[in-house]
């Protein structure tokens, strides 16, 4: 069974001119010719063409493709193993590129469309874009995450400044409470815990008490959250966790 150059071009999705070029440089010389001199390609020729196109897709120049295919120590399985390894590496690279694009898109979707100078002015070192991708991976399929995106997409620079100012004011008051030795189950600490829950509910998504309990544990178990809260005052992360749990208990215990 043999095939004309036009048939092979159709099979492989290349031009007839490309096949002529491969023949001219000795990369893919068809195994047969008709009496009229027309090229005829065998199944073995098609196998070689497939290998050529694989390597070309992986970015190899034609001279390197020829050297690889003409290596006497490389059988078809060797080429397939090499191509599988290269394709896997390429897929990983493309996945990282896609993740970077998704991260940028996520930030735009969240409405944080600010210049670097504006982001620093509003958020300082706590730029929310830093965790946008991780937030999407953790909670992207939840109604709460969708609601957070919907609300945040409408916020302006002035909105973000107001929200951040509330966070800073809350942090100063909570740090003062801890410094003064106020207990986590005391009324002032529980009121600050409730304010924390209402802040998230007001600006991002509704936070029931059971969800707030989960956040409380995360503030201690996740080293980044713990470092943030403890930067306000040493031991504040654990204090806040206990205050959130106590506040949830008083609102949910019959």
Secondary structure, 3 states (H helix, E strand, C coil): CCEEHHHHHHHHCCCHHHHHHHHHCCCCCCCEECCCCCEEECHHHHHHHHHHHHHHHCCCCHHHHHHHHCCCCCCHHHHHHHHHHHHHHHHHHHHHHHHHHHHHHHHHHCCCCCCHHHHHHHHCCCCHHHHHHHHHHHHCCCHHHHHHHHHHCCCCHHHHHHHHHHHHHHHHHHHHHHHCCCCCCCHHHHHHHHHHHHHHHHHCCCCCHHHHHHHHHHHHHCHHHHHHHHHHCCCHHHHHHHHHHHHHHHHHCC
